[in-house]
Amino acid sequence: MVSRRNATLDGIRGVAAIAVLLLHLERPGFHMPLATFTAVDLFFLISGFVIAQAYEGRISQFGVLAFLRARLIRLYPMLLLGLLILPAYAVLVTLGQHGASPATPWQVLGSLGAGLLFLPSHLPPSKLWDETSLFPLNAPVWSLMFEMAVNLAYALLLPWLSRLMLAFIVLLSGILLVVIQLRLDGIDLGWSWPSLWWGVPRVTFSFFLGVLIWRLKISWRPVHPLLALAAVPALFHAPEIFAVLVGYPLVLVAATSSVSSNLRGSRIMTAMGAMSYPLYVIHFPLLYWLGYLLARRMPEWASLPVSIVLMLLCAFVALKLWDEPVRRWLSRRPATPAAD
């Protein structure tokens, strides 16, 4: 298949992944804007657009199972790596220092197995994880669970997903998000057991709106890529519901209308997009390792920039030495459509 990658969308993915990293690196004196968590909603939105662009005309040819296999190949290598990082820390550091594990090996293996099936799990209370998290071994995996669920729903419903049906789904889930915002005073939901089902309208609205935007072929006058990229951190300062319902859809349309004659800039944005998924999946459990390795080894003012650099380096290494080679090997197996 001829590549239809959009360098600006890749750059936006990179900005969103770095924003999530910075959100979880918060410390006294450094705080990200309130709506930074909506970067995940931006991921869902871009996912809907890109998947519709890459697969919509082909799912009927190779079937739903082949589509899901392609999606698993795209997501699974980094999912596996991300779920193993915290157990390794628990064994090599926590157990080594204190001689006790926060959970039994069977409990950890059960949580690991559930995570590999994109299923949530419980673990006993511990300083190593939030006991309310759906995926205690790697909290951000909650969004991958919803990503796979909405991918399956999209593939199964595709024969009936007319523009009118998409508009109805987007309108209904958007109304639910507004109600949630008014009733619960926020939409930072879906990642924990108490808020599990509130994640459904979050992913449904953004993903299917991305599909609808692709279907409608909305286009503006050409926009400079840097304007589209700069709009993302600007929206972190906006009300979260505005960013999700209005801001990010406008950014997506602007990004798909952008033009750039700067080959070097396009390559940088493409690289940012390639690293965005590894960075998103491994950064959270790696924070424990960074805290352990950097503690008392450098002044406080230096720990933040050093942590960012090390995280980006780890994401690059994971991409080049694990994610890309494993996906290439898996994609050579028969009956696998090209991944997005």
QUIPE-V228354 format. One record per pair of residues at least 6 apart in sequence whose ideal C-beta (glycine too) atoms are under 8 Angstrom apart, sorted by the first residue. I is the first residue (numbers start at 1). J is the second residue. If there is no record, write none. Layout:
i=(I | I)
j=(J | J)
This chain:
i=(1 | 1 | 4 | 4 | 5 | 5 | 6 | 6 | 6 | 7 | 7 | 7 | 7 | 7 | 7 | 7 | 7 | 8 | 8 | 8 | 8 | 8 | 8 | 8 | 8 | 9 | 9 | 9 | 9 | 9 | 9 | 9 | 10 | 10 | 10 | 10 | 10 | 10 | 10 | 11 | 11 | 11 | 11 | 11 | 11 | 11 | 11 | 12 | 12 | 12 | 12 | 12 | 12 | 12 | 13 | 13 | 13 | 13 | 13 | 13 | 14 | 14 | 14 | 14 | 14 | 14 | 15 | 15 | 15 | 15 | 16 | 16 | 16 | 16 | 16 | 16 | 17 | 17 | 17 | 17 | 17 | 17 | 18 | 18 | 19 | 19 | 19 | 19 | 19 | 19 | 20 | 20 | 20 | 20 | 20 | 20 | 20 | 21 | 21 | 21 | 21 | 21 | 22 | 22 | 22 | 23 | 23 | 23 | 23 | 24 | 24 | 24 | 25 | 25 | 25 | 25 | 26 | 27 | 30 | 32 | 33 | 33 | 33 | 34 | 34 | 34 | 35 | 35 | 35 | 35 | 35 | 35 | 35 | 36 | 37 | 37 | 38 | 38 | 38 | 38 | 38 | 38 | 38 | 39 | 39 | 40 | 40 | 41 | 41 | 41 | 41 | 41 | 41 | 42 | 42 | 42 | 42 | 43 | 43 | 44 | 44 | 44 | 44 | 44 | 44 | 44 | 44 | 44 | 45 | 45 | 45 | 45 | 45 | 45 | 45 | 46 | 46 | 47 | 47 | 47 | 48 | 48 | 48 | 48 | 48 | 48 | 48 | 48 | 48 | 48 | 48 | 49 | 49 | 49 | 49 | 49 | 49 | 50 | 50 | 51 | 51 | 51 | 51 | 51 | 52 | 52 | 52 | 52 | 53 | 53 | 54 | 54 | 55 | 55 | 55 | 55 | 56 | 56 | 56 | 58 | 59 | 59 | 59 | 60 | 60 | 62 | 62 | 64 | 64 | 64 | 66 | 66 | 66 | 67 | 67 | 67 | 68 | 68 | 68 | 69 | 69 | 70 | 70 | 70 | 70 | 71 | 71 | 71 | 72 | 73 | 73 | 73 | 73 | 73 | 74 | 74 | 74 | 75 | 75 | 75 | 75 | 77 | 77 | 77 | 77 | 77 | 78 | 78 | 78 | 78 | 78 | 78 | 78 | 79 | 79 | 79 | 79 | 79 | 79 | 80 | 81 | 81 | 81 | 81 | 81 | 82 | 82 | 82 | 82 | 82 | 82 | 82 | 83 | 83 | 83 | 83 | 83 | 83 | 83 | 84 | 85 | 85 | 85 | 85 | 85 | 85 | 86 | 86 | 86 | 86 | 86 | 86 | 87 | 87 | 87 | 89 | 89 | 89 | 89 | 89 | 90 | 90 | 90 | 90 | 90 | 91 | 93 | 93 | 93 | 94 | 94 | 94 | 94 | 95 | 101 | 102 | 102 | 102 | 102 | 102 | 102 | 103 | 103 | 103 | 103 | 107 | 107 | 108 | 108 | 110 | 111 | 111 | 111 | 111 | 111 | 111 | 112 | 114 | 114 | 115 | 115 | 115 | 115 | 115 | 118 | 118 | 118 | 118 | 118 | 119 | 120 | 120 | 120 | 120 | 120 | 120 | 121 | 121 | 121 | 122 | 122 | 122 | 123 | 123 | 123 | 123 | 124 | 125 | 126 | 128 | 128 | 129 | 129 | 129 | 130 | 130 | 130 | 132 | 132 | 132 | 133 | 133 | 133 | 133 | 133 | 134 | 134 | 134 | 134 | 134 | 134 | 134 | 135 | 135 | 135 | 137 | 138 | 138 | 138 | 139 | 139 | 140 | 140 | 140 | 140 | 141 | 142 | 142 | 142 | 143 | 143 | 143 | 144 | 146 | 146 | 146 | 146 | 146 | 147 | 147 | 149 | 150 | 150 | 150 | 150 | 154 | 154 | 154 | 154 | 161 | 163 | 163 | 163 | 166 | 166 | 166 | 166 | 167 | 169 | 169 | 170 | 170 | 170 | 170 | 173 | 173 | 173 | 173 | 173 | 174 | 174 | 176 | 176 | 177 | 177 | 177 | 177 | 177 | 177 | 177 | 178 | 178 | 180 | 180 | 180 | 180 | 181 | 181 | 181 | 184 | 186 | 187 | 187 | 187 | 187 | 187 | 188 | 189 | 189 | 189 | 189 | 190 | 190 | 190 | 190 | 190 | 190 | 191 | 202 | 205 | 205 | 206 | 206 | 209 | 210 | 213 | 213 | 213 | 213 | 218 | 218 | 219 | 219 | 219 | 220 | 220 | 220 | 221 | 222 | 222 | 222 | 223 | 223 | 223 | 223 | 223 | 224 | 224 | 224 | 225 | 225 | 225 | 225 | 225 | 225 | 225 | 227 | 227 | 228 | 228 | 228 | 228 | 229 | 231 | 231 | 231 | 231 | 232 | 232 | 235 | 235 | 235 | 235 | 235 | 236 | 238 | 260 | 274 | 275 | 275 | 275 | 275 | 277 | 278 | 278 | 278 | 278 | 278 | 279 | 279 | 279 | 282 | 282 | 282 | 283 | 283 | 286 | 286 | 287 | 290 | 290 | 290 | 294 | 294 | 294 | 298 | 327 | 330 | 331 | 331)
j=(54 | 338 | 53 | 54 | 270 | 273 | 255 | 256 | 258 | 225 | 260 | 265 | 266 | 267 | 269 | 270 | 273 | 225 | 228 | 229 | 255 | 256 | 258 | 260 | 269 | 46 | 49 | 50 | 252 | 255 | 256 | 273 | 269 | 270 | 271 | 272 | 273 | 274 | 276 | 225 | 228 | 229 | 268 | 269 | 270 | 272 | 273 | 42 | 46 | 228 | 229 | 232 | 251 | 255 | 43 | 46 | 272 | 273 | 276 | 277 | 269 | 271 | 272 | 273 | 275 | 276 | 229 | 232 | 233 | 272 | 39 | 40 | 42 | 43 | 232 | 276 | 39 | 275 | 276 | 277 | 279 | 280 | 279 | 308 | 32 | 36 | 39 | 232 | 233 | 236 | 36 | 37 | 39 | 40 | 140 | 280 | 283 | 279 | 280 | 283 | 308 | 311 | 32 | 36 | 308 | 32 | 36 | 37 | 39 | 283 | 284 | 287 | 287 | 304 | 307 | 308 | 32 | 304 | 304 | 236 | 233 | 236 | 237 | 236 | 237 | 240 | 235 | 236 | 237 | 238 | 239 | 240 | 243 | 236 | 188 | 240 | 187 | 235 | 236 | 240 | 243 | 244 | 248 | 232 | 236 | 143 | 202 | 202 | 205 | 206 | 243 | 244 | 248 | 206 | 232 | 248 | 251 | 143 | 280 | 143 | 146 | 147 | 150 | 202 | 203 | 206 | 207 | 210 | 206 | 207 | 209 | 210 | 248 | 249 | 252 | 210 | 252 | 147 | 207 | 210 | 150 | 154 | 206 | 207 | 208 | 209 | 210 | 211 | 212 | 213 | 214 | 210 | 211 | 213 | 214 | 252 | 256 | 210 | 340 | 151 | 154 | 210 | 211 | 340 | 210 | 211 | 214 | 215 | 214 | 340 | 338 | 340 | 67 | 70 | 337 | 340 | 158 | 211 | 214 | 337 | 67 | 155 | 158 | 158 | 159 | 335 | 337 | 152 | 155 | 156 | 335 | 336 | 337 | 151 | 155 | 337 | 151 | 152 | 155 | 335 | 336 | 336 | 337 | 338 | 339 | 148 | 151 | 339 | 148 | 327 | 330 | 331 | 336 | 339 | 327 | 339 | 340 | 144 | 147 | 148 | 277 | 322 | 323 | 326 | 327 | 330 | 277 | 278 | 281 | 282 | 318 | 322 | 323 | 115 | 116 | 118 | 141 | 144 | 281 | 116 | 281 | 282 | 318 | 322 | 323 | 138 | 140 | 141 | 281 | 282 | 284 | 285 | 112 | 115 | 116 | 135 | 137 | 138 | 141 | 112 | 138 | 282 | 285 | 286 | 288 | 289 | 128 | 129 | 137 | 138 | 285 | 288 | 108 | 112 | 137 | 128 | 285 | 288 | 289 | 292 | 101 | 102 | 103 | 108 | 128 | 101 | 288 | 289 | 292 | 100 | 101 | 102 | 128 | 101 | 108 | 123 | 124 | 125 | 126 | 127 | 128 | 111 | 123 | 124 | 126 | 123 | 124 | 123 | 137 | 121 | 121 | 122 | 123 | 135 | 136 | 137 | 137 | 120 | 121 | 121 | 135 | 137 | 138 | 141 | 141 | 144 | 145 | 148 | 149 | 145 | 134 | 135 | 142 | 145 | 193 | 196 | 134 | 135 | 136 | 131 | 136 | 193 | 129 | 131 | 136 | 137 | 131 | 131 | 136 | 136 | 288 | 136 | 137 | 139 | 136 | 139 | 192 | 192 | 193 | 194 | 139 | 142 | 191 | 192 | 193 | 141 | 142 | 145 | 191 | 192 | 193 | 196 | 141 | 142 | 145 | 285 | 281 | 284 | 285 | 191 | 284 | 280 | 281 | 283 | 284 | 281 | 190 | 191 | 199 | 190 | 191 | 203 | 281 | 190 | 199 | 200 | 202 | 203 | 203 | 207 | 203 | 203 | 204 | 207 | 208 | 161 | 207 | 208 | 211 | 211 | 212 | 215 | 216 | 208 | 211 | 212 | 215 | 212 | 204 | 208 | 205 | 208 | 209 | 212 | 200 | 201 | 204 | 205 | 208 | 205 | 245 | 201 | 205 | 187 | 201 | 202 | 205 | 241 | 244 | 245 | 241 | 245 | 187 | 189 | 198 | 201 | 187 | 240 | 241 | 198 | 240 | 198 | 202 | 240 | 241 | 244 | 240 | 195 | 198 | 199 | 202 | 196 | 198 | 199 | 200 | 202 | 203 | 199 | 244 | 244 | 245 | 244 | 248 | 249 | 252 | 249 | 252 | 253 | 256 | 253 | 256 | 253 | 256 | 257 | 253 | 254 | 257 | 257 | 257 | 258 | 259 | 254 | 255 | 257 | 258 | 259 | 258 | 259 | 260 | 255 | 258 | 259 | 260 | 265 | 266 | 269 | 254 | 258 | 251 | 254 | 255 | 258 | 269 | 247 | 250 | 251 | 254 | 248 | 251 | 242 | 243 | 247 | 248 | 251 | 243 | 247 | 266 | 319 | 312 | 315 | 316 | 319 | 323 | 315 | 316 | 318 | 319 | 323 | 311 | 312 | 315 | 314 | 315 | 318 | 311 | 315 | 311 | 314 | 307 | 307 | 310 | 311 | 303 | 306 | 307 | 306 | 339 | 336 | 338 | 339)
